[in-house]
Amino acid sequence: MKNTFYYIRFRWLLVMGMLFVLQSCRDFLDEPNYTRLTTDYLVTSVDGMQRTVVAMYAKDRELFRNSGDGESTVYLALLMGDDITVPIAGEGIPQFGRYNNLLSTTNIVGKYWRYQYILIEYANTVINAQKNVDMSDSLAMRAVAEAKCFRAHAYLRLLQRYDRVYLNTLSTTMGESNEGQVKTPSPVEDVYALIREDLDYAKRILPLRTDYPGRFTRGAARHIMAKAAAYMRDWQTVANEVDSIEASGVYSLMDEPKAVFEGADLNHHEGILVSQWCKALGGWYTNNAVTPVTNNGHRMSLHTTPTYNQEQGMIIDAESGGYPWGRLFPNNYLFSLYDQKNDKRYTQWYKHYWTLNDKANLGRGQHIGDTIFAVNMGQYKNVHPMCTKYMDTWTKASADEMMSFKDIIIYRLAESYLLGCEAYLHLGNQGKALYYFNKTYTRAGNSPWTGTLSIQDFMDEHARELCMEGDRWNMLKREDKLISEVRKHGGEYLVDSKGRILMSDTLSRINIRDYHVRWPIPQAQVDLMGANNFPQNEGY
């Protein structure tokens, strides 16, 4: 069973051959294409190391594409199951949004695990190639630094979702093998130590700024380190890393909340790590080394736009949100946390109403521009308020185009500031906690917070600022609040002023159990490693 655990060896050349043909539409993957790349070339030359890193960036975009169920994406699963969202439909929704039938055999559970270990395998290949090249070469050092960022990032993602992982630093491409080793869960402290070691190296080597959008920088390495330290509740390290990001002077908040997500290109001064997308040659996915699939962007705009076109008098148009699938929405609890008169985020990051736009199909007494007011649950689902962070009117040739090529922000300065607030609250430093809290709070148009901050205050601001960006579940988990908050607020129950029930989806509150603070280990991996050596997570 030589490295069967990683599903890598038999597909390495195929995968690498496929990915190396990718180039970035913004030149961050602007590399000449080669059709005859060998594994020896990858591990014995600086150029080969660089190309492997390029492949990792291309691979990383798969997180946002379709999962095996054809209805959702791995990334969508990471946005749900918290206290501020409500899932509506879709094959991949019930397990992660409602904690319904979340099993070790669930597609995304296995896909996310394998996805991280593929990145780890790529990273190990580059890192272990150091013995074959001149490491005084700055390009070699840069390649290793980026690979170490990827490895640290992948292990952090695994820890956040599964808690128990197998630590591996070998590379099958280098002829190394873990055959015969007993695969047992690695001590979390050992995984954290490797993350720290990798990111310490990256922070020394990577530049503060890069001419290649989407690639790791020193700031990105610091941000990942802060998140890893938060997982470990190492609050002083969190504080130190955020202070360093702040002191670097590289990043600053956008003037208005709406500017953070406006446009197709989101490589602005608030973005720390941004997933790159566009329709230009090399900006899309290829299913083999020859034929590009030119329409394979991501579908985040579909997932977060309700099916308004099912209402009489409505047709798909860009202003209404474009083509809709309606999978995940902000809930009324989240909206209750905003000062709805003064907080700009309430109006700039959400579309609350839909207006009639189809003159040919208006009902009796209806007029173009009339606002739709839902009177029952079915109608409310069609015009549910949506988060506009993924709304795309920039890259679609027509309103009914399904694929989006708008960039996706992975990490931004606002999250760094809130990590700083969280850390300093735990360290008992109200002054510094307030300093970081007010960065986002006042940018939104609120008067500065002057009272004593609590963890609940931090959690509320985290919801207002980072809603549907992928960190809510992780934050609630590390604060030991996931179960209690989902039981209180998960899903949505909404009754209008006339007593009509507009939304009743509170299954997440009912279904969640204490063991849902982690995902199950994929059953296929448990079988390969041996259940006696690597038992399933408790509860599954």
C-alpha positions in Angstrom: 0.0 0.0 0.0 2.7 2.4 -1.1 1.2 5.9 -0.4 -2.3 4.8 -1.4 -3.4 7.1 1.5 -2.7 10.2 -0.7 -4.2 9.0 -4.0 -1.2 10.6 -5.6 1.4 8.4 -7.0 -0.6 6.9 -9.9 -1.9 10.3 -11.0 1.0 12.6 -10.3 2.1 13.0 -13.9 -1.4 13.3 -15.2 -2.3 16.0 -12.7 1.0 17.9 -13.1 0.7 17.8 -16.9 -2.8 19.1 -16.7 -2.0 22.0 -14.3 1.2 23.2 -15.7 -0.4 24.5 -18.9 -2.4 27.0 -16.8 -1.4 30.6 -16.9 -2.9 33.5 -15.0 -4.9 36.2 -16.8 -3.0 38.7 -14.7 0.4 37.2 -15.3 0.9 35.8 -11.9 1.2 32.4 -13.6 2.8 33.8 -16.7 5.2 31.0 -17.5 6.2 29.4 -20.8 4.4 26.2 -21.5 6.3 22.9 -21.9 4.8 19.6 -23.0 7.7 17.4 -21.9 8.0 17.8 -18.2 9.4 14.9 -16.2 9.4 14.3 -12.5 13.2 14.4 -12.5 13.0 17.9 -13.9 10.6 19.0 -11.2 12.9 18.0 -8.4 16.3 18.8 -9.8 15.9 22.3 -11.1 14.9 25.7 -9.8 12.6 26.1 -12.8 10.9 22.8 -12.0 10.4 23.8 -8.4 8.8 27.1 -9.6 6.5 25.2 -12.0 5.3 23.0 -9.2 4.4 26.0 -7.2 2.5 27.4 -10.1 0.6 24.2 -10.3 -0.3 24.6 -6.7 -1.9 27.9 -7.3 -4.0 26.4 -10.1 -4.9 23.5 -7.9 -6.0 25.8 -5.1 -8.8 27.3 -7.3 -10.6 23.9 -7.3 -11.8 24.7 -3.8 -14.3 27.1 -5.4 -15.5 24.9 -8.3 -18.2 22.3 -8.3 -18.0 19.3 -6.0 -19.1 15.9 -7.1 -22.8 16.5 -6.5 -22.9 19.0 -9.3 -25.0 21.4 -7.1 -22.6 23.0 -4.7 -18.9 23.5 -4.1 -16.5 22.6 -1.4 -16.1 26.3 -0.5 -19.9 26.7 -0.1 -19.9 23.9 2.6 -17.3 26.0 4.5 -19.7 29.0 4.6 -22.6 27.3 6.3 -23.6 25.5 9.5 -23.1 28.6 11.6 -25.4 31.0 13.4 -25.8 33.7 10.8 -26.9 31.8 7.6 -29.8 29.8 6.4 -29.5 27.1 3.7 -32.3 26.8 1.2 -31.8 23.9 -1.2 -29.3 21.8 -3.1 -28.0 18.3 -2.9 -24.9 19.3 -0.9 -26.7 21.6 1.5 -28.4 19.4 4.2 -25.2 17.8 5.6 -23.3 21.0 6.2 -26.1 23.6 6.6 -28.5 21.6 8.7 -26.2 19.0 10.2 -28.4 16.4 8.6 -26.8 13.0 7.7 -23.3 14.4 7.9 -21.3 11.2 7.4 -17.8 10.0 6.8 -18.9 9.0 3.3 -20.3 12.4 2.4 -18.6 13.5 -0.8 -17.3 16.9 0.3 -15.9 15.4 3.6 -13.6 13.2 1.5 -12.9 15.8 -1.2 -11.7 18.5 1.2 -9.4 16.0 3.0 -7.9 14.7 -0.3 -7.6 18.2 -1.7 -5.4 19.4 1.2 -3.2 16.3 1.0 -2.6 16.8 -2.7 -1.4 20.3 -1.9 0.8 18.9 0.8 2.3 16.4 -1.6 3.1 19.2 -4.1 4.6 21.3 -1.3 6.7 18.4 0.0 8.1 17.9 -3.5 9.3 21.5 -3.7 10.6 21.6 -0.1 12.5 18.3 -0.4 14.0 19.4 -3.7 16.3 21.8 -1.8 19.0 19.1 -1.6 19.1 18.9 -5.4 19.5 22.6 -6.2 21.6 25.6 -5.3 19.7 27.1 -2.4 21.6 30.4 -2.6 19.4 31.1 -5.7 16.7 33.6 -4.7 14.2 31.9 -7.0 14.7 28.6 -5.3 14.3 30.2 -1.9 11.1 31.9 -3.0 9.7 28.6 -4.4 10.4 26.8 -1.1 8.8 29.7 0.9 5.6 29.6 -1.2 5.5 25.8 -0.9 5.9 26.1 2.9 3.0 28.6 2.9 0.9 26.1 1.0 1.8 23.3 3.4 1.1 25.3 6.5 -2.2 26.5 5.0 -3.3 23.0 4.1 -2.5 21.6 7.5 -4.3 24.5 9.2 -7.4 23.8 7.1 -7.3 20.1 8.1 -6.9 20.9 11.7 -9.8 23.4 11.7 -12.3 20.9 10.2 -11.1 17.5 11.4 -8.9 18.2 14.4 -7.0 14.9 13.9 -4.6 14.6 10.9 -1.7 12.5 9.7 1.5 14.5 9.5 3.6 13.8 6.5 6.7 15.6 5.1 7.7 13.0 2.5 7.3 13.2 -1.3 6.6 10.2 -3.5 8.0 12.1 -6.4 11.3 12.3 -4.6 11.3 8.5 -4.3 10.4 8.7 -0.6 7.9 6.4 0.9 5.9 6.0 4.1 5.2 2.4 3.2 5.3 0.3 6.4 4.7 3.2 8.7 1.8 3.0 11.1 -0.5 5.9 10.4 -1.8 7.3 13.6 -3.1 10.8 14.5 -0.2 13.2 14.9 -0.1 15.2 18.1 -1.7 18.6 17.4 1.4 20.3 18.9 3.6 18.6 16.3 1.4 19.8 13.5 1.4 23.3 14.9 5.2 23.2 15.3 5.5 22.4 11.6 3.1 25.2 10.6 5.2 27.6 12.7 8.5 26.4 11.2 7.1 26.7 7.6 5.7 30.1 8.1 8.7 31.4 10.0 10.8 30.5 6.9 8.2 32.1 4.6 8.2 35.3 6.6 12.0 35.6 6.2 12.0 35.0 2.5 8.8 36.3 1.0 8.5 40.0 0.0 6.2 42.5 1.6 4.7 43.2 -1.8 4.4 41.2 -5.0 4.0 42.1 -8.6 2.2 38.8 -9.1 -1.4 39.1 -7.7 -2.6 36.1 -5.9 0.7 34.8 -4.7 1.8 34.5 -1.1 3.5 37.5 0.6 5.0 38.0 4.0 1.6 39.5 5.1 -0.3 36.4 4.0 2.2 34.2 5.9 1.6 36.3 9.0 -2.1 36.2 8.6 -2.1 32.4 8.3 0.2 32.2 11.3 -2.3 34.3 13.3 -5.2 32.0 12.3 -3.1 28.9 13.2 -2.2 30.4 16.6 -5.9 31.3 17.2 -6.8 27.6 16.6 -4.2 26.7 19.3 -5.4 29.6 21.5 -1.9 31.0 21.4 -3.2 34.5 21.8 0.1 36.3 22.2 1.3 35.0 18.9 -2.0 36.1 17.3 -1.5 39.6 18.7 2.2 39.7 17.5 1.4 38.7 14.0 -1.5 41.2 13.6 0.6 44.0 15.1 3.3 43.1 12.5 0.7 43.2 9.6 -0.5 46.6 10.9 3.0 48.0 11.3 4.1 46.9 7.8 2.1 49.7 6.2 1.3 47.5 3.2 -2.4 47.2 3.7 -5.2 49.5 4.6 -9.0 49.3 4.7 -11.0 50.5 1.7 -12.8 53.7 2.3 -16.3 52.2 2.0 -17.5 48.7 2.7 -19.0 48.4 -0.8 -15.5 49.0 -2.4 -14.2 45.8 -0.9 -16.2 43.6 -3.2 -16.9 45.9 -6.2 -15.4 44.9 -9.5 -14.0 41.7 -11.0 -10.4 42.4 -9.9 -10.3 42.4 -6.1 -6.5 42.9 -5.7 -6.8 46.1 -3.8 -5.0 47.3 -0.7 -7.3 45.6 1.7 -6.8 42.1 0.2 -4.1 39.9 1.8 -4.7 36.7 -0.3 -7.0 36.7 -3.3 -8.0 33.8 -5.5 -7.5 34.9 -9.1 -10.2 34.5 -11.8 -10.8 35.8 -15.3 -11.8 34.7 -18.8 -8.5 35.5 -20.5 -6.3 32.7 -21.7 -5.1 30.7 -18.8 -7.6 32.1 -16.3 -10.0 29.2 -16.6 -9.8 25.5 -15.8 -8.5 22.9 -18.3 -9.6 19.3 -18.1 -6.5 18.1 -20.1 -3.3 19.5 -21.5 -4.9 20.4 -24.9 -8.5 21.4 -24.7 -9.6 24.2 -22.4 -13.0 24.2 -20.8 -13.7 27.9 -21.4 -16.8 28.2 -19.2 -15.6 26.7 -16.0 -15.4 29.5 -13.6 -17.0 29.4 -10.2 -20.7 29.6 -9.2 -20.6 31.6 -6.0 -22.9 34.3 -7.4 -25.5 31.6 -8.2 -25.3 30.0 -4.8 -26.0 33.3 -3.0 -28.7 34.7 -5.3 -32.3 33.7 -4.6 -34.6 32.4 -7.3 -36.4 35.7 -7.9 -37.1 34.8 -11.5 -39.8 32.3 -10.3 -42.0 35.2 -9.3 -44.5 36.6 -11.7 -43.3 39.8 -13.3 -39.6 38.9 -12.9 -37.0 37.8 -15.4 -33.3 37.3 -14.9 -31.3 40.6 -15.2 -28.0 41.8 -13.8 -29.5 44.3 -11.4 -31.5 41.6 -9.7 -28.4 39.4 -9.3 -28.1 37.5 -12.5 -28.7 33.8 -12.9 -29.9 32.4 -9.5 -29.7 29.0 -7.7 -30.5 30.2 -4.2 -28.5 28.0 -1.9 -27.3 30.1 1.1 -28.5 33.4 2.6 -27.9 35.6 5.6 -30.5 35.1 8.3 -32.6 37.6 10.2 -30.5 37.1 13.3 -27.5 38.5 11.4 -29.6 41.5 10.2 -30.6 42.2 13.8 -26.9 42.8 14.8 -26.6 45.8 12.5 -27.6 49.4 13.3 -29.8 49.4 10.2 -29.8 53.2 10.0 -26.2 54.0 10.4 -24.1 50.9 9.5 -23.3 51.1 5.8 -22.7 47.4 5.6 -26.4 46.7 6.1 -27.2 48.4 2.8 -23.9 48.0 0.9 -23.4 44.2 1.4 -27.0 43.0 1.0 -29.9 43.3 -1.4 -33.0 43.4 0.7 -35.8 43.8 -1.9 -36.6 42.9 -5.5 -38.6 45.0 -7.9 -40.7 43.8 -10.9 -38.9 44.0 -14.2 -40.8 41.9 -16.7 -43.4 44.2 -18.4 -44.8 41.3 -20.6 -45.8 39.2 -17.6 -47.1 41.6 -14.9 -50.1 40.6 -12.9 -53.2 42.6 -12.4 -52.4 45.9 -10.7 -48.7 45.4 -11.0 -46.3 47.9 -12.4 -42.6 47.9 -13.4 -40.5 48.9 -10.4 -43.0 47.7 -7.8 -41.3 46.0 -4.8 -42.2 42.4 -4.1 -43.5 41.8 -0.6 -43.6 38.1 0.3 -46.8 36.8 1.9 -45.8 33.1 2.4 -42.8 30.9 2.8 -42.5 29.8 -0.8 -42.5 33.4 -2.0 -40.1 34.6 0.6 -37.5 31.9 -0.5 -37.7 33.4 -4.0 -37.0 36.9 -2.8 -35.0 36.3 0.4 -32.4 39.0 1.2 -29.0 38.1 -0.3 -25.4 38.8 0.5 -23.9 40.7 -2.5 -20.2 39.9 -1.8 -20.2 37.4 -4.6 -22.6 39.2 -6.9 -21.0 39.6 -10.4 -22.0 42.1 -12.9 -18.5 42.5 -14.3 -17.4 39.2 -15.8 -20.6 37.8 -17.2 -21.4 38.5 -20.9 -25.1 38.2 -20.2 -27.2 38.2 -17.1 -28.2 34.6 -17.5 -24.6 33.4 -17.7 -24.0 30.8 -14.9 -20.2 31.0 -14.5 -18.5 33.8 -12.6 -14.8 34.9 -13.1 -14.8 37.5 -10.3 -12.0 37.2 -7.8 -12.7 35.7 -4.4 -11.0 37.2 -1.4 -9.6 34.5 0.9 -8.0 36.8 3.5 -8.3 40.6 4.0 -7.1 43.1 6.5 -10.5 43.4 8.2 -10.1 39.8 9.3 -6.6 40.5 10.6 -7.9 43.4 12.7 -10.7 41.2 14.2 -8.1 38.5 15.0 -6.2 41.2 16.8 -9.3 42.3 18.7 -10.0 38.7 19.7 -6.5 38.1 20.8 -6.2 41.2 22.9 -9.5 40.5 24.6 -8.2 37.1 25.7 -5.0 38.8 26.8 -6.9 41.3 28.9 -5.8 44.4 27.0 -9.0 46.4 26.4 -7.1 49.3 24.8 -5.6 47.3 22.0 -8.8 45.2 21.6 -10.8 48.5 21.1 -8.2 49.8 18.7 -8.7 46.8 16.3 -12.4 46.6 16.9 -13.0 50.2 15.9 -11.1 49.8 12.6 -14.0 48.0 11.0 -16.7 49.3 13.2 -16.1 52.9 12.3 -15.3 52.3 8.7 -18.9 51.1 8.5 -20.2 54.5 9.7 -20.7 53.7 13.4 -19.5 56.1 16.1 -16.4 54.7 17.9 -17.1 52.1 20.5 -16.0 53.5 23.9 -17.4 51.0 26.4 -15.9 47.8 27.6 -15.7 45.1 25.0 -16.7 41.5 25.6 -16.2 38.4 23.5 -19.9 38.7 22.5 -19.3 42.2 21.2 -16.4 40.8 19.2 -18.5 37.9 17.9 -21.2 40.4 16.8 -18.7 42.5 14.9 -17.2 39.4 13.4 -20.6 38.5 12.0 -21.3 42.0 10.7 -17.9 42.3 8.9 -17.0 38.8 7.8 -20.4 37.3 7.1 -20.3 34.5 4.5 -16.5 34.7 4.0 -15.7 31.3 5.4 -14.4 32.1 8.9 -17.5 32.1 11.1 -17.6 28.4 11.8 -13.9 28.3 12.6 -14.2 31.3 14.9 -17.2 29.9 16.8 -15.4 26.6 17.2 -12.2 28.1 18.7 -14.3 30.3 21.1 -16.3 27.1 22.2 -19.4 28.8 21.0 -20.4 26.8 17.9 -22.9 24.5 19.5 -24.6 27.1 21.7 -24.8 29.8 19.0 -26.2 27.4 16.3 -28.7 26.1 18.8 -29.9 29.6 19.5 -29.7 31.2 16.0 -28.9 28.7 13.3 -31.1 28.7 10.2 -34.1 31.0 10.3 -37.5 31.5 11.8 -39.3 34.6 10.6 -42.9 35.8 11.1 -44.1 39.1 9.5 -46.3 41.8 11.1 -49.5 39.9 10.1 -48.4 36.7 11.8 -47.5 34.9 8.5 -44.6 32.5 8.7 -42.1 33.6 6.0 -39.3 31.2 7.0 -39.2 28.1 9.1 -35.9 26.3 8.7 -34.4 25.6 12.1 -33.2 22.1 11.5 -29.6 23.1 12.3 -30.7 24.1 15.8 -32.4 20.7 16.3 -29.8 18.5 14.6 -26.5 19.8 15.8 -24.7 17.7 18.4 -21.6 18.3 20.5 -19.5 16.2 18.2 -20.3 18.5 15.2 -17.4 20.8 16.3 -15.4 18.7 13.8 -16.1 16.8 10.6 -15.8 13.0 10.3 -12.5 11.6 9.0 -13.3 10.4 5.4 -14.2 6.7 5.7 -12.0 5.7 2.7 -9.0 7.2 4.6 -9.9 5.4 7.8 -10.1 2.2 5.9 -6.7 2.7 4.2 -4.9 3.8 7.4 -6.6 1.1 9.5 -9.4 1.9 12.0 -7.3 0.4 14.9 -4.5 2.9 14.1 -6.6 5.9 13.1 -10.1 5.6 14.6 -13.0 7.7 13.4 -13.8 11.0 15.1 -16.1 10.6 18.1 -19.8 10.6 17.2 -19.4 9.4 13.6 
